Amino acid sequence: MSSAAEATTRAPSVARVRVRKPLRKRLMRIPFYLLIAAIFIYTVFPFYWAIRSSITPESDLFTTPLRYFPAHPTLSHFREVLSSGEFQRALINSTIVAGAVTLISLALGSVASYALGRFRFRGRAFAMYLMLSMTIFPQIAILGALFTLINKFGLYNTLPALIFSDLILTLPFTVWVLTSFMAALPKDLEEAAYVDGASPLQVFYKVLLPLIAPGLVTTGLLAFITAWNEYLYALSFTQDPEHHTITVAITTFTSGKGNTFELPWGQIMAATVVVTVPLIVLTLILQRRILAGLTAGAVKG
Amino acid sequence: MSPSTEASTAARPRPRRRRSALQRKQTRLAWLMLLPALAAVGFVAFYPLGQTIYYSFTDQQFLAGIEPTKWVGLENYKDLIHDTLFRDSVVLTIKFTAITVGFEFVLGMIIALVVNSGFKGRGVMRAMMLVPWAIPTVVAAQMWKWMYNDIYGVVNDAGVRLHLISHNVAWISQPNTALASAAAVDIWKTTPFVALLLLAGLQVIPTELYEAARVDGASAWRQFWRITLPLLRPAILVALIFRTLDALRVFDVFYVFFGNRPDTQTMAIFAQDAIVGTGDVGYGSAACVAIFLIIGVFTVIYVTFMRVEQQ
């Protein structure tokens, strides 16, 4: 009754606003779109500049009135970087480390998330809290002991040292995020399987694991990015270029040929582009899932 | 239920609800499945943490064997307190944290509100915002280091062209611009992430609230203070906690920009340099423990704040 009355009284005003809206709205929107443009430029410009520098020949790169668009684009920096043995080695090393860290985290994390997400048991809250608190564990806090431990096991200057220590960055949040995926699955699924006489283990890998495949992809990608981007441990636990990961390699470019005092910025920028592009592509493809994974905590509070 | 369980339940001083055999089996199974992950975390985190604390009371060196490691009590901590290099690093890190978290929150809020208000290309914008987050901090630092170049850098070039600066500035090597130049990288890289966290919070605020407020004639400004901000509180707190704890252990940007230059050491660089650079594991471990405690204090403050909020 009242809502109907309200609708009739409001109807004319709504119509009036509709008529007047386009012009005023368009005018109002100009500063708004300027703001959007500013945000967009702010976010994208450093990437643009890296790409611009990576395809600008050395001679144009180090001349003073800067050119904002490359006049003589070249791929020579990319050729040099990609043919460099050290850079290739670093790419392979980073792939090995990040890949291994991701697989181990997913393997241990999915089993743990099955326990945390599908069982009610004593100490569950404690285990959850423990994992959550570990996600904010400062990696610097254990540097001294890790350094000594790694040395003791003869792992200094090896890739396993990095795989081992990167787990602290990836495992806790892997458990945490996968648990939220596990907990979200409907209860009757596994009950049906149990009725059919399946063991908990069978339920895990035949019923639940396929269902949280999207979660595994998202979490795996987050873990991969974390390990791929890791710098402190890679810098501290490896010494020679043979074992450098990409983050260390990208900071150890030394001024190459010629008598310039400048670093080979064209090559460095080409390297940043090479390292960044796969991450950007993956992120853009999986952006919705990543967002869901990253912001789960913020929404629930 | 077996008689033995009944007996043990009866023997307990406090009467408890009897737990079925199935429940006990489930508990055992659950812990069994948790074991690998817990063991891994214990081995990679708790054991090294205990060792770090132990080392902090010794004169442990990386190149051991010359002299056996001695227990030195609180010696390392006493030295640490009087070490001006360490004290400066604490001050610098806290300044950096205050600057970056402040800017990231304000800018992130503006961006989140803009994106939330809806416009064409909003999906593209949101995808773009993930990109700085995804790239390695080290890579971002290198990109900016080149942009800051004192002769060929775009920051100087654009600054001079727009008459913002009268002459080229050596942003990174000058002590008075060093902190700001590093903070700018962090702000650039992380503001979009903060915005995304806040955006996720904004999107769960029911639109009816705004409709009701509009009917009551509340201005957009008033709606922001009375509806958006209070309801966004959980998301804001989560974003602030993550950012603060992250900023306190900052390492990558500063190391890429300045190496172990004394006037720009963060707490993490100080500790890393003592352990790996000097090989003084004992002293460096004391610094690590100090960092851990400082971060712990901030965490406790935030968590208490959250608890109070919830009540």
Interface residues (C-beta under 8 A of the other chain):
Chain A: F32 Y33 L35 I36 I39 F40 Y42 T43 V44 P46 F47 W49 A50 S53 L61 F62 T63 T64 P65 L66 I104 L108 G109 V111 A112 Y114 A115 L116 F119 R120 F121 R122 G123 R124 A127 L130 M131 M134 I136 F137 P138 Q139 I140 A141 I142 L143 G144 A145 L146 F147 T148 L149 N151 F164 S165 L167 I168 L171 P172 V175 P200 I225 W228 N229 Y231 L232 L235 S236 I246 T247 I250 T251 E262 W265 I268 M269 T272 V275 T276 L279 I280 L282 T283 L284 Q287 I290 L291 L294 T295 G297 A298 V299 K300 G301
Chain B: Q23 Q26 T27 L29 A30 W31 L32 M33 L34 P36 A37 L38 A40 V41 V44 A45 Y47 P48 L49 G50 Q51 T52 Y55 S56 Q60 F62 I110 I111 V114 S117 F119 G121 M125 R126 A127 M128 M129 L130 V131 P132 W133 A134 I135 P136 T137 V138 V139 A140 Q142 M143 W144 W146 M147 N149 I151 Y152 V154 D157 W188 P192 F193 L196 L197 L198 L199 A200 G201 V204 P234 A235 L237 V238 A239 I241 F242 L245 L248 R249 F251 D252 Y255 V256 M267 A268 A271 Q272 I275 V276 V281 G282 G284 S285 C288 V289 I291 F292 I295 T299
